[in-house]
Amino acid sequence: MFNLCDISQIKQLLKNHQFKFTKSLGQNFITNPEICPKMAEMCSQNADSAVLEIGPGIGVLTVELAKRFKKVVSVEIDKHLIPILAETTSDFDNIKVINTLTQVLDISTVKYNYSNIVEIKKDKSISNIKIPFTEKSFIVKYNGVINGGVKPEDIEIVSNTGDEIIIEIKTCQILDHYIDDENIYVYDVKNSIFNKLDIQEILEDISNCKKEYEEKIISEGFMEEIQKI
């Protein structure tokens, strides 16, 4: 692992990559070993956070963030630093380095794991008239994961002075919601001889419950939890 606060190692690293500083970008690399750990500690108290870093340089702060948080997305506009960052952050699998904000995929900041149990009853009908002996019911237990965060189109660069980039996040939202289909349990099945239960039907019923569960956690403050990070 590189000591990115060691001047001699930094100079050799930059020499190996034939890197030259760009004055217009105001490039300065932090080498004080006490600063970046303190900066990383101040970002968030939630280790499951995803962190967006603008201008990682050679990755001094990037590495400190990766030690503390679940995911780090670093935007470096100097393409000559990209291969250097690939080398200095190679020990971490939770770092993604990109060249522009437009390359950012959905940034997931909050992961919500849950278990749910639903009872489903249904029958067949014609013109709202129930057909006898077609009623069936069952109870389903399943696990789901809801990811909340930010889409790249909702990130706006407010100002870029060369020394500082200020961004504004317009809105947070639910990015995806998936069901662990390998851990679905069906209980108390009451089949009708004219209306048998099948697996695809169970999956469709669970899918229909997803929106209802999303509304439930939103009402409990899920969006506010995303905005805190």
C-alpha positions, 0 to 999 in steps of 0.5 A: 500500500502506498504512503500517500503522505510520503513526499518521496513516494509521491514524487516517484509515483508522479514521475512513473506516470509522467504527470505534470501539474495543471495550473488552471486546475489549481492542483494541490495534494494534501500530504499532512497525515493528520488532515485527511483522516479528520476530514473523513471522520467529519463526513458522516457517522453512518458507515453504510453511507455512499460518499461523492468526492470531487477532485480526489487528486492522487487519492489521499482523502479517497483512501481514508473515505474508503476505510470508513464508508461503504462506497466512494465515488470520486470525480477527477476531471484531470484524465492524467490522474485516472491511472494514478488513482487506479494504482493508489486505490487498487487495495479497495473494491469500494472505490469508483473513479470517474472523469465527469459527473455524467458518468455517475450511475445511481448513487445509492446512499441508504440500503433498507433490508426488510422481511414482509409477510402478506396474506393473499386471498383471491378467486375467479369471477365473471362480470363481478360474480364469483365463481363457486369453488375457485377461492384460494388463499395463502401466506407469503414470507419474503425478504426485500431490499430497497436502495435509496439515493441520487440519480446523476441528472439530479446533481447540479454543479452550482459553481466551479472556481478551479479551487472549489466545486459546489454541487446541489442535489435536487432530489433523493428517491428510491433507486431500486427495489428487489425481492430475494426470490431464493428465500420466498416461503409460502404457508397455509395454502388453500387451493381450489380444484378449479384454481390452482396456485402457481409460482409465477402467480406468487411472484406477481402478487409479491411484486404488487406489494412492492409499491405498497411497502415503498409508500409505507417506509416513505411515510416513516421517514425513508426520504428524510434518512437519505437526505441526512447523508 
